[in-house]
């Protein structure tokens, strides 16, 4: 089983905050550092210092880390043209010596699109599907051959399909709660399906639906990794957990909702054991306060050893 940290830098954190967090995650044995891809804070609070671009940030982290994998949960298909995004991700993969993971979703935060003049079309699943076809197609085209694509939203003609990522296959993460199209898209393109912020009963249901979608197209469901992302509030005492919840605007009484990871190392280990039994291969611990390095250290130093036993 794998364990990552998942961050939301648009909530008020600089590149330096993210660098310190990623370096600490690397020291404490986490498998990967993931960040969201947003340009605007969600909810009330101080918006400073303002947003950081996901792939610009990951390019910097690629040069300042050595082992930890780096990726997005998830990039928005509305934010970038697919061929340009393919180049960006391949370049960051080269800069990291092959440590990139690529999450892509439809995009959902309409307010940030209006604020920054980014088009927000009503029908976004077709855009997502075409982007995944283009990006993976560009990466998989043999060197010396060209790639063309004709779709509803994008047309590529005789692209040289360069540069290539360092990895033979960049991990592609798709997630969501849609009952039909999302599982079908994941079955076609993904190496990992992510289930975000859901109780254990819903996790089991989503895994079953996506496995069925794989079988429908003749794909072995065992070839697809399943992950969960859950907001995490860890601590040695209830007071420590409550303080961390309140620091990010959450009421202490509301965080233990079944869709979060809450409590001491032993409580978290029990939760992860149940997720493992459901078929989860990877847990993304969403840690919302990037300045609380003690929180990250507690999970890394006291929780991870229990999970890896």
Backbone as numpy.savetxt, mean C-alpha at the origin, in Angstrom:
# Nx Ny Nz CAx CAy CAz Cx Cy Cz
5.03 -15.30 7.11 4.17 -14.11 7.11 5.07 -12.87 7.11
4.61 -11.82 6.46 5.39 -10.58 6.35 4.68 -9.46 7.10
5.50 -8.47 7.52 4.98 -7.37 8.33 5.59 -6.06 7.85
4.72 -5.10 7.54 5.17 -3.82 7.01 4.62 -2.67 7.85
5.17 -1.49 7.62 4.57 -0.27 8.15 3.93 0.49 6.99
2.79 1.08 7.28 1.99 1.79 6.28 1.67 3.17 6.84
2.06 4.22 6.13 1.99 5.58 6.66 1.09 6.47 5.79
0.66 7.58 6.38 -0.21 8.55 5.72 0.43 9.95 5.83
1.48 10.21 5.04 2.24 11.46 5.23 1.46 12.73 4.96
0.37 12.66 4.18 -0.41 13.87 3.89 -1.05 14.45 5.14
-1.04 13.70 6.23 -1.66 14.18 7.47 -0.78 15.17 8.23
0.38 15.52 7.66 1.18 16.57 8.28 2.63 16.22 8.53
3.24 15.44 7.61 4.60 14.97 7.86 5.50 15.25 6.66
6.73 15.62 6.95 7.70 16.02 5.94 8.45 14.81 5.40
9.27 15.05 4.38 10.16 13.99 3.90 11.08 13.52 5.01
11.61 14.44 5.81 12.51 14.05 6.89 11.81 13.15 7.92
10.54 13.43 8.20 9.78 12.55 9.08 9.68 11.15 8.50
9.41 11.07 7.22 9.27 9.78 6.57 10.60 9.04 6.52
11.68 9.77 6.28 13.00 9.15 6.25 13.34 8.55 7.61
13.12 9.30 8.68 13.41 8.79 10.02 12.58 7.54 10.31
11.33 7.54 9.88 10.43 6.41 10.12 10.89 5.19 9.32
11.24 5.40 8.05 11.67 4.29 7.21 12.98 3.69 7.72
13.92 4.53 8.14 15.19 4.02 8.65 14.97 3.23 9.94
14.08 3.72 10.81 13.78 2.99 12.03 13.09 1.66 11.72
12.16 1.67 10.76 11.48 0.43 10.36 12.49 -0.57 9.83
13.46 -0.10 9.08 14.50 -0.98 8.56 15.34 -1.58 9.69
15.71 -0.75 10.65 16.52 -1.23 11.78 15.77 -2.26 12.61
14.45 -2.10 12.72 13.68 -2.97 13.59 13.10 -4.19 12.88
13.49 -4.43 11.64 13.18 -5.69 11.00 11.88 -5.78 10.24
11.21 -4.65 10.00 10.02 -4.69 9.17 10.41 -5.04 7.74
9.49 -5.67 7.03 9.78 -6.11 5.67 9.65 -5.00 4.64
8.81 -3.99 4.92 8.58 -2.96 3.91 8.06 -1.69 4.57
8.26 -0.58 3.87 7.71 0.72 4.22 6.78 1.14 3.09
5.51 1.35 3.43 4.53 1.81 2.45 4.00 3.18 2.85
3.62 3.95 1.84 2.98 5.22 2.10 1.78 5.38 1.17
0.87 6.25 1.60 -0.29 6.58 0.77 0.15 7.49 -0.37
-0.78 7.75 -1.28 -0.52 8.64 -2.41 -1.62 9.70 -2.43
-1.50 10.68 -1.55 -2.48 11.77 -1.45 -1.79 13.11 -1.42
-2.52 14.12 -1.88 -1.99 15.48 -1.94 -2.71 16.44 -0.99
-3.52 15.91 -0.08 -4.28 16.79 0.79 -4.62 16.07 2.09
-4.51 16.79 3.19 -4.84 16.24 4.49 -6.33 15.87 4.55
-6.63 14.81 5.27 -8.02 14.41 5.49 -8.42 14.78 6.91
-9.56 15.44 7.06 -10.04 15.79 8.38 -9.41 17.07 8.91
-9.84 17.47 10.09 -9.35 18.70 10.70 -7.92 18.53 11.18
-7.24 19.66 11.30 -5.88 19.63 11.81 -4.95 20.51 11.00
-3.73 20.67 11.48 -2.73 21.52 10.86 -2.28 20.90 9.53
-2.45 21.58 8.39 -2.05 21.00 7.11 -0.55 21.09 6.83
0.19 21.85 7.64 1.62 22.01 7.39 2.37 20.70 7.71
3.43 20.41 6.97 4.12 21.24 5.97 3.53 21.16 4.57
2.44 20.43 4.40 1.87 20.22 3.07 2.27 18.86 2.53
1.69 18.48 1.39 1.88 17.12 0.90 3.27 16.89 0.33
3.65 15.62 0.31 4.83 15.18 -0.40 4.39 14.18 -1.47
5.03 14.21 -2.62 4.66 13.30 -3.70 5.17 11.90 -3.39
4.33 10.91 -3.60 4.65 9.54 -3.19 5.90 9.03 -3.89
5.97 9.14 -5.21 7.08 8.52 -5.92 8.35 9.35 -5.85
8.24 10.66 -5.65 9.43 11.46 -5.36 10.00 11.05 -4.01
9.13 10.89 -3.02 9.56 10.44 -1.69 10.24 9.08 -1.77
9.62 8.13 -2.46 10.18 6.79 -2.52 11.51 6.76 -3.26
11.69 7.66 -4.22 12.98 7.77 -4.89 14.06 8.18 -3.90
13.74 9.16 -3.04 14.70 9.56 -2.02 14.99 8.43 -1.05
13.95 7.76 -0.58 14.14 6.67 0.36 14.91 5.51 -0.26
14.76 5.32 -1.57 15.49 4.25 -2.25 16.99 4.42 -2.11
17.44 5.68 -2.07 18.87 5.94 -1.97 19.36 6.01 -0.53
18.44 6.10 0.42 18.84 6.29 1.82 18.56 5.07 2.70
17.98 4.03 2.11 17.79 2.76 2.80 18.55 1.69 2.04
18.66 0.52 2.65 19.45 -0.53 2.00 18.71 -1.86 1.85
17.78 -2.15 2.75 17.15 -3.47 2.75 15.65 -3.44 2.60
15.00 -2.52 3.27 13.55 -2.52 3.37 12.91 -2.27 2.01
11.82 -2.97 1.73 11.11 -2.76 0.48 10.26 -1.49 0.59
9.93 -0.90 -0.55 9.30 0.42 -0.59 8.14 0.41 -1.58
7.00 1.00 -1.17 5.89 0.99 -2.10 4.75 1.90 -1.70
3.69 1.88 -2.50 2.49 2.69 -2.27 1.30 1.80 -1.98
0.50 2.23 -1.01 -0.81 1.66 -0.71 -1.81 2.81 -0.70
-2.40 3.08 -1.78 -1.97 2.73 -3.13 -1.90 4.03 -3.94
-1.14 3.97 -5.05 -1.16 5.11 -5.96 -2.53 5.23 -6.61
-2.90 6.45 -6.94 -4.19 6.70 -7.56 -4.04 6.72 -9.08
-4.87 5.97 -9.77 -4.81 5.95 -11.23 -5.18 7.30 -11.84
-5.81 8.17 -11.08 -6.18 9.49 -11.60 -5.02 10.48 -11.55
-3.97 10.19 -10.79 -2.92 11.18 -10.56 -1.89 11.27 -11.67
-1.69 10.21 -12.46 -0.58 10.20 -13.40 -0.97 9.45 -14.68
-0.32 9.80 -15.77 -0.47 9.03 -17.00 0.24 7.69 -16.83
-0.34 6.61 -17.33 0.21 5.29 -17.01 1.63 5.05 -17.53
1.94 5.52 -18.73 3.28 5.27 -19.25 4.33 6.04 -18.46
3.98 7.25 -18.04 4.90 8.03 -17.20 5.08 7.35 -15.85
3.99 6.86 -15.28 4.07 6.16 -14.01 4.93 4.90 -14.14
4.81 4.18 -15.25 5.64 2.99 -15.47 7.12 3.35 -15.45
7.47 4.50 -16.06 8.86 4.95 -16.06 9.31 5.31 -14.65
8.45 6.04 -13.91 8.80 6.45 -12.55 9.06 5.25 -11.66
8.15 4.28 -11.69 8.29 3.12 -10.83 9.53 2.31 -11.22
9.76 2.13 -12.51 10.95 1.39 -12.95 12.23 2.09 -12.51
12.22 3.42 -12.55 13.41 4.15 -12.14 13.66 4.01 -10.64
12.59 4.12 -9.84 12.76 3.95 -8.39 13.19 2.51 -8.08
12.70 1.55 -8.84 13.14 0.18 -8.65 14.64 0.06 -8.89
15.14 0.72 -9.93 16.59 0.72 -10.19 17.35 1.43 -9.08
16.82 2.56 -8.62 17.48 3.33 -7.57 17.55 2.56 -6.26
16.64 1.62 -6.05 16.60 0.82 -4.82 17.22 -0.55 -5.00
17.77 -0.83 -6.16 18.32 -2.16 -6.48 17.26 -3.24 -6.38
16.04 -2.90 -6.84 14.99 -3.91 -6.95 14.16 -4.13 -5.71
13.79 -3.03 -5.01 13.02 -3.16 -3.76 11.64 -2.53 -3.83
11.15 -2.22 -5.02 9.88 -1.50 -5.16 8.70 -2.45 -5.21
7.58 -2.00 -4.62 6.28 -2.67 -4.77 5.28 -1.61 -5.20
4.40 -1.99 -6.12 3.54 -1.02 -6.80 2.08 -1.31 -6.51
1.46 -0.45 -5.69 0.03 -0.54 -5.45 -0.70 0.49 -6.29
-1.80 0.10 -6.91 -2.58 1.02 -7.75 -4.06 0.82 -7.48
-4.78 1.95 -7.32 -6.22 1.92 -7.11 -6.91 2.96 -7.96
-8.23 3.01 -7.86 -9.00 3.91 -8.72 -8.85 5.37 -8.34
-8.51 5.66 -7.08 -8.58 7.03 -6.58 -9.99 7.31 -6.08
-10.08 7.97 -4.92 -11.42 8.16 -4.33 -11.62 9.53 -3.70
-10.55 10.26 -3.39 -10.65 11.48 -2.59 -10.93 12.67 -3.52
-12.22 12.90 -3.79 -12.61 13.89 -4.80 -12.14 15.30 -4.41
-12.15 15.62 -3.13 -11.80 16.97 -2.71 -10.37 17.33 -3.08
-9.43 16.39 -2.97 -8.06 16.71 -3.31 -7.91 16.90 -4.83
-8.72 16.20 -5.60 -8.68 16.40 -7.05 -9.13 17.81 -7.40
-10.20 18.28 -6.78 -10.67 19.65 -7.05 -9.64 20.67 -6.58
-9.02 20.41 -5.44 -8.07 21.37 -4.88 -6.84 21.55 -5.77
-6.41 20.49 -6.44 -5.19 20.55 -7.24 -5.44 20.45 -8.75
-6.70 20.57 -9.14 -7.00 20.60 -10.57 -6.78 19.29 -11.29
-6.96 18.19 -10.56 -6.79 16.85 -11.16 -8.17 16.34 -11.56
-8.35 15.95 -12.81 -9.66 15.43 -13.22 -10.09 14.24 -12.37
-11.40 14.20 -12.07 -11.95 13.13 -11.25 -13.15 12.54 -11.99
-12.89 11.63 -12.95 -13.99 11.08 -13.74 -14.89 10.19 -12.92
-16.12 10.09 -13.34 -17.09 9.27 -12.61 -16.80 7.79 -12.77
-16.34 7.39 -13.95 -16.07 5.98 -14.23 -14.56 5.75 -14.16
-14.11 5.17 -13.05 -12.67 5.06 -12.85 -12.15 3.61 -12.90
-13.03 2.64 -12.87 -12.55 1.26 -12.92 -11.92 0.93 -14.26
-12.49 1.46 -15.35 -11.90 1.22 -16.66 -10.52 1.86 -16.76
-10.37 3.05 -16.16 -9.06 3.71 -16.12 -8.06 2.84 -15.37
-8.45 2.32 -14.21 -7.56 1.46 -13.44 -7.15 0.23 -14.25
-8.12 -0.41 -14.87 -7.83 -1.62 -15.63 -6.89 -1.34 -16.79
-7.13 -0.23 -17.51 -6.25 0.11 -18.63 -4.85 0.47 -18.15
-4.76 1.19 -17.03 -3.43 1.54 -16.52 -2.64 0.29 -16.14
-3.28 -0.65 -15.48 -2.58 -1.88 -15.12 -2.14 -2.65 -16.37
-2.99 -2.70 -17.37 -2.62 -3.38 -18.61 -1.43 -2.70 -19.28
-1.43 -1.37 -19.28 -0.34 -0.63 -19.91 0.95 -0.76 -19.13
0.90 -0.54 -17.84 2.12 -0.55 -17.02 2.76 -1.93 -17.02
1.97 -2.97 -16.76 2.55 -4.31 -16.77 2.96 -4.71 -18.19
2.22 -4.25 -19.20 2.59 -4.56 -20.57 3.91 -3.92 -20.97
4.12 -2.67 -20.56 5.39 -2.00 -20.85 6.56 -2.72 -20.18
6.37 -3.11 -18.93 7.45 -3.78 -18.20 7.76 -5.15 -18.78
6.75 -5.85 -19.30 6.93 -7.23 -19.74 7.33 -7.34 -21.21
7.27 -6.25 -21.96 7.66 -6.29 -23.37 9.16 -6.55 -23.48
9.58 -7.55 -24.25 11.01 -7.84 -24.36 11.79 -6.65 -24.92
13.01 -6.49 -24.44 13.88 -5.42 -24.94 14.09 -5.61 -26.44
13.96 -4.52 -27.17 14.09 -4.57 -28.62 12.76 -4.65 -29.34
11.67 -4.94 -28.58 10.34 -4.95 -29.16 9.57 -3.72 -28.70
8.44 -3.44 -29.33 7.63 -2.29 -28.97 6.29 -2.73 -28.40
5.65 -1.79 -27.72 4.36 -2.05 -27.08 3.34 -1.04 -27.60
2.18 -1.53 -28.01 1.08 -0.67 -28.43 -0.17 -1.05 -27.66
-1.04 -0.07 -27.49 -2.27 -0.30 -26.74 -3.35 0.65 -27.24
-4.55 0.14 -27.43 -5.68 0.94 -27.82 -6.82 0.67 -26.85
-7.18 1.69 -26.06 -8.25 1.53 -25.10 -9.22 2.69 -25.16
-10.13 2.71 -24.22 -11.12 3.78 -24.15 -10.48 5.10 -23.71
-9.47 5.02 -22.84 -8.88 6.22 -22.26 -7.46 6.50 -22.74
-6.72 5.46 -23.16 -5.30 5.64 -23.49 -4.98 4.91 -24.79
-4.08 5.53 -25.56 -3.56 4.91 -26.77 -2.05 5.05 -26.78
-1.33 3.95 -26.92 0.12 3.96 -27.06 0.47 3.31 -28.39
1.36 3.92 -29.13 1.73 3.42 -30.44 3.24 3.21 -30.49
3.65 1.96 -30.66 5.06 1.60 -30.84 5.96 2.20 -29.76
5.55 2.04 -28.51 6.40 2.50 -27.41 7.63 1.60 -27.30
8.80 2.18 -27.08 9.99 1.34 -26.87 9.94 0.56 -25.57
8.98 0.90 -24.71 8.76 0.16 -23.46 10.01 0.12 -22.59
10.62 1.25 -22.44 11.81 1.40 -21.61 11.60 2.55 -20.63
12.26 2.51 -19.47 13.21 1.51 -18.99 12.49 0.32 -18.37
13.26 -0.74 -18.15 12.73 -1.90 -17.45 13.06 -1.81 -15.97
12.18 -2.33 -15.11 12.54 -2.45 -13.69 13.70 -3.43 -13.51
14.36 -3.33 -12.38 15.42 -4.28 -12.04 14.82 -5.67 -11.77
13.69 -5.70 -11.06 13.04 -6.97 -10.76 12.44 -7.58 -12.01
12.49 -8.90 -12.09 11.84 -9.57 -13.22 10.35 -9.29 -13.22
9.77 -9.19 -12.02 8.36 -8.83 -11.91 8.17 -7.97 -10.68
7.84 -6.71 -10.88 7.54 -5.83 -9.76 6.25 -6.30 -9.10
6.23 -6.50 -7.80 4.97 -6.86 -7.14 3.90 -5.79 -7.39
2.70 -6.23 -7.75 1.58 -5.34 -8.05 0.48 -5.62 -7.03
0.07 -4.57 -6.32 -0.93 -4.70 -5.27 -2.23 -4.04 -5.71
-3.32 -4.77 -5.61 -4.65 -4.27 -5.90 -5.51 -4.58 -4.67
-6.43 -3.69 -4.34 -7.29 -3.95 -3.20 -8.63 -3.25 -3.36
-9.52 -3.51 -2.43 -10.82 -2.87 -2.47 -11.92 -3.82 -2.05
-13.13 -3.27 -1.96 -14.26 -4.04 -1.45 -15.33 -4.33 -2.49
-15.06 -3.97 -3.75 -16.05 -4.23 -4.78 -16.30 -5.73 -4.94
-17.54 -6.11 -5.21 -17.88 -7.54 -5.24 -17.49 -8.26 -6.52
-17.27 -7.52 -7.63 -17.06 -8.18 -8.92 -15.84 -7.67 -9.66
-15.79 -6.37 -9.96 -14.72 -5.87 -10.82 -13.36 -5.89 -10.13
-13.32 -5.50 -8.86 -12.03 -5.49 -8.17 -11.42 -6.89 -8.09
-12.17 -7.92 -7.67 -11.58 -9.27 -7.68 -11.13 -9.71 -9.07
-11.89 -9.36 -10.10 -11.51 -9.77 -11.46 -10.23 -9.07 -11.89
-10.09 -7.79 -11.57 -8.88 -7.05 -11.92 -7.68 -7.62 -11.16
-7.88 -7.92 -9.89 -6.79 -8.49 -9.10 -6.35 -9.84 -9.66
-7.31 -10.66 -10.04 -6.98 -11.98 -10.58 -6.14 -11.86 -11.84
-6.40 -10.82 -12.64 -5.65 -10.64 -13.89 -4.26 -10.07 -13.67
-4.14 -9.11 -12.78 -2.91 -8.32 -12.75 -2.10 -8.40 -11.45
-2.71 -8.72 -10.33 -2.05 -8.52 -9.04 -1.18 -9.69 -8.63
-0.15 -9.37 -7.85 0.58 -10.39 -7.10 0.13 -10.40 -5.64
-0.55 -9.32 -5.21 -1.07 -9.23 -3.84 -2.43 -8.56 -3.86
-3.36 -9.11 -3.10 -4.66 -8.48 -2.91 -4.74 -7.98 -1.49
-5.04 -6.68 -1.33 -5.07 -6.06 -0.02 -6.49 -5.78 0.42
-6.77 -6.13 1.67 -8.08 -5.90 2.28 -7.87 -4.85 3.37
-8.47 -3.69 3.19 -8.18 -2.58 4.08 -9.26 -2.32 5.11
-8.86 -2.32 6.40 -9.68 -1.80 7.49 -11.02 -2.53 7.61
-10.95 -3.86 7.62 -12.14 -4.69 7.69 -12.05 -5.64 8.89
-13.18 -6.00 9.50 -13.17 -7.01 10.56 -12.82 -8.38 10.00
-12.49 -9.29 10.89 -12.01 -10.60 10.46 -13.03 -11.35 9.62
-14.30 -11.22 9.92 -15.32 -11.91 9.13 -15.31 -11.43 7.68
-15.13 -10.13 7.49 -15.09 -9.57 6.13 -13.80 -9.98 5.42
-12.70 -10.10 6.16 -11.44 -10.55 5.56 -11.62 -11.94 4.97
-12.23 -12.83 5.72 -12.45 -14.19 5.23 -13.32 -14.19 3.97
-14.36 -13.37 3.96 -15.25 -13.30 2.80 -14.52 -12.78 1.57
-13.68 -11.73 1.74 -12.97 -11.15 0.60 -11.97 -12.15 0.02
-11.27 -12.86 0.89 -10.31 -13.84 0.39 -11.03 -14.90 -0.44
-12.18 -15.36 0.02 -12.93 -16.37 -0.72 -13.38 -15.86 -2.09
-13.84 -14.61 -2.14 -14.31 -14.03 -3.41 -13.16 -13.89 -4.40
-12.02 -13.43 -3.93 -10.89 -13.22 -4.84 -10.31 -14.56 -5.29
-10.26 -15.53 -4.41 -9.81 -16.85 -4.83 -10.71 -17.42 -5.92
-12.02 -17.20 -5.78 -12.96 -17.67 -6.80 -12.72 -16.96 -8.13
-12.41 -15.66 -8.08 -12.13 -14.92 -9.31 -10.89 -15.46 -10.00
-9.89 -15.87 -9.22 -8.70 -16.50 -9.81 -9.07 -17.80 -10.52
-9.86 -18.61 -9.85 -10.24 -19.90 -10.43 -11.04 -19.72 -11.71
-11.85 -18.65 -11.78 -12.66 -18.39 -12.97 -11.81 -18.21 -14.21
-10.63 -17.60 -14.07 -9.77 -17.37 -15.23 -8.64 -18.39 -15.32
-8.72 -19.42 -14.50 -7.72 -20.48 -14.56 -6.42 -20.16 -13.85
-6.44 -19.20 -12.94 -5.23 -18.87 -12.18 -5.26 -19.61 -10.85
-4.11 -20.13 -10.45 -4.00 -20.79 -9.16 -4.11 -19.73 -8.06
-5.13 -19.80 -7.18 -5.26 -18.81 -6.11 -4.04 -18.75 -5.20
-3.31 -19.84 -5.11 -2.12 -19.87 -4.26 -1.02 -18.97 -4.78
-1.12 -18.52 -6.04 -0.12 -17.62 -6.61 -0.36 -16.16 -6.23
-1.44 -15.88 -5.52 -1.79 -14.52 -5.12 -1.62 -14.39 -3.61
-0.85 -13.39 -3.21 -0.65 -13.10 -1.78 -1.84 -12.29 -1.27
-2.29 -12.59 -0.05 -3.38 -11.83 0.56 -2.84 -11.05 1.77
-3.25 -9.78 1.85 -2.78 -8.93 2.93 -3.94 -8.15 3.53
-3.71 -7.65 4.74 -4.63 -6.73 5.38 -3.88 -5.46 5.76
-4.57 -4.34 5.73 -4.07 -3.09 6.27 -4.98 -2.71 7.43
-4.39 -2.45 8.59 -5.19 -2.13 9.77 -4.51 -1.04 10.58
-5.29 -0.03 10.94 -4.78 1.01 11.82 -4.35 0.37 13.13
-3.17 0.77 13.60 -2.55 0.09 14.74 -2.30 1.06 15.89
-2.73 0.65 17.08 -2.47 1.40 18.31 -1.91 0.40 19.33
-0.60 0.38 19.46 0.06 -0.60 20.31 0.64 0.07 21.54
0.73 -0.70 22.61 1.34 -0.16 23.83 1.34 -1.18 24.94
2.19 -0.93 25.91 2.31 -1.85 27.04 1.10 -1.76 27.97
0.45 -0.59 28.00 -0.69 -0.38 28.91 -1.85 0.23 28.15
-3.03 0.16 28.74 -4.21 0.79 28.14 -4.00 2.30 28.01
-3.33 2.90 28.98 -3.10 4.35 28.94 -2.20 4.72 27.77
-1.22 3.90 27.49 -0.32 4.17 26.37 -1.06 4.06 25.05
-1.90 3.05 24.92 -2.72 2.89 23.72 -3.66 4.08 23.56
-4.30 4.50 24.65 -5.23 5.64 24.59 -4.51 6.91 24.18
-3.32 7.12 24.70 -2.56 8.33 24.34 -2.24 8.35 22.86
-1.91 7.21 22.30 -1.57 7.16 20.87 -2.82 7.36 20.00
-3.94 6.86 20.44 -5.17 7.09 19.70 -5.55 8.57 19.73
-5.49 9.16 20.89 -5.87 10.57 21.03 -4.92 11.48 20.27
-3.66 11.09 20.11 -2.69 11.91 19.39 -3.04 12.08 17.92
-3.83 11.14 17.36 -4.23 11.25 15.96 -5.73 11.50 15.83
-6.32 12.03 16.91 -7.72 12.44 16.85 -8.73 11.34 16.99
-8.34 10.19 17.56 -9.27 9.08 17.75 -9.61 8.95 19.23
-10.85 8.67 19.52 -11.25 8.42 20.89 -10.77 7.04 21.32
-10.19 6.97 22.50 -9.63 5.70 22.97 -10.67 4.59 23.00
-11.91 4.92 23.29 -12.97 3.91 23.38 -13.41 3.38 22.03
-13.03 4.08 20.94 -13.53 3.72 19.62 -12.55 2.93 18.78
-11.29 2.82 19.20 -10.29 2.24 18.30 -10.36 0.71 18.24
-10.84 0.07 19.30 -10.89 -1.39 19.29 -12.19 -1.84 18.62
-12.25 -1.64 17.30 -13.48 -1.82 16.54 -13.51 -3.12 15.74
-12.52 -3.96 15.93 -12.45 -5.21 15.17 -11.74 -5.07 13.85
-11.67 -3.86 13.32 -10.99 -3.61 12.05 -9.62 -2.96 12.26
-9.21 -2.84 13.53 -7.92 -2.26 13.88 -7.11 -3.27 14.65
-5.83 -2.96 14.83 -4.93 -3.77 15.65 -4.62 -2.94 16.89
-5.01 -3.44 18.06 -4.99 -2.63 19.27 -4.48 -3.47 20.44
-3.60 -2.84 21.25 -3.24 -3.44 22.52 -1.79 -3.78 22.68
-1.52 -4.69 23.58 -0.17 -5.11 23.93 0.38 -6.08 22.90
1.65 -6.42 23.07 2.28 -7.36 22.15 1.53 -8.69 22.12
1.14 -9.19 23.28 0.43 -10.47 23.33 -0.92 -10.39 22.63
-1.65 -9.29 22.83 -2.96 -9.13 22.19 -2.81 -9.05 20.67
-1.79 -8.33 20.22 -1.56 -8.21 18.79 -1.17 -9.57 18.19
-0.36 -10.33 18.90 0.03 -11.66 18.41 -1.19 -12.56 18.25
-2.12 -12.49 19.18 -3.34 -13.28 19.07 -4.16 -12.87 17.85
-4.25 -11.57 17.61 -4.98 -11.06 16.44 -4.32 -11.55 15.15
-3.02 -11.44 15.07 -2.31 -11.84 13.85 -2.43 -13.35 13.64
-2.41 -14.13 14.71 -2.59 -15.57 14.56 -3.95 -15.89 13.93
-4.98 -15.15 14.32 -6.31 -15.38 13.73 -6.31 -15.00 12.25
-5.65 -13.91 11.92 -5.57 -13.49 10.52 -4.80 -14.51 9.69
-3.73 -15.04 10.25 -2.96 -16.07 9.55 -3.84 -17.28 9.26
-4.66 -17.67 10.22 -5.54 -18.82 10.02 -6.59 -18.57 8.93
-6.92 -17.30 8.70 -7.88 -16.96 7.64 -7.24 -16.99 6.24
-5.92 -17.06 6.19 -5.23 -17.07 4.90 -4.47 -15.80 4.58
-4.29 -14.92 5.57 -3.55 -13.68 5.36 -2.05 -13.98 5.36
-1.36 -13.46 4.36 0.08 -13.67 4.21 0.91 -12.49 4.68
0.27 -11.34 4.81 1.03 -10.11 5.09 0.14 -9.14 5.85
0.72 -8.48 6.85 -0.01 -7.47 7.64 0.69 -6.13 7.46
-0.10 -5.14 7.03 0.38 -3.76 6.93 -0.10 -3.02 8.17
0.82 -2.72 9.10 0.48 -1.97 10.30 0.41 -0.49 9.94
-0.80 0.08 9.93 -0.94 1.50 9.63 -0.63 2.30 10.91
0.49 3.01 10.88 0.93 3.84 12.00 0.81 5.29 11.57
-0.07 6.03 12.24 -0.48 7.33 11.74 0.38 8.49 12.21
1.08 8.34 13.33 1.90 9.44 13.84 3.36 9.15 13.54
3.89 9.75 12.48 5.25 9.45 12.06 6.30 10.04 13.00
5.88 10.91 13.89 6.84 11.45 14.85 6.94 10.59 16.11
6.06 9.64 16.25 6.07 8.76 17.41 6.94 7.54 17.08
8.24 7.74 17.09 9.15 6.65 16.78 9.14 5.58 17.87
8.76 5.96 19.09 8.65 4.97 20.16 7.57 3.93 19.85
6.50 4.37 19.19 5.43 3.45 18.79 5.98 2.41 17.82
6.68 2.89 16.81 7.29 1.99 15.83 8.28 1.05 16.50
9.08 1.58 17.41 10.07 0.76 18.09 9.40 -0.32 18.93
8.29 0.01 19.59 7.60 -1.00 20.39 7.10 -2.15 19.51
6.49 -1.80 18.38 5.99 -2.85 17.49 7.16 -3.68 16.96
8.25 -2.99 16.58 9.39 -3.71 16.03 10.14 -4.56 17.04
10.33 -4.02 18.25 11.17 -4.70 19.23 10.41 -5.71 20.06
9.12 -5.48 20.30 8.38 -6.36 21.21 7.26 -7.16 20.55
6.71 -6.64 19.47 5.62 -7.35 18.79 6.17 -8.28 17.72
7.04 -7.77 16.83 7.52 -8.60 15.72 8.17 -9.90 16.19
9.00 -9.91 17.25 9.58 -11.19 17.66 8.54 -12.25 17.99
7.40 -11.84 18.58 6.34 -12.80 18.87 5.70 -13.31 17.58
5.54 -12.43 16.60 4.87 -12.80 15.37 5.74 -13.73 14.51
7.04 -13.65 14.69 7.94 -14.45 13.85 8.32 -15.77 14.51
7.83 -16.04 15.70 8.16 -17.30 16.38 7.59 -18.49 15.61
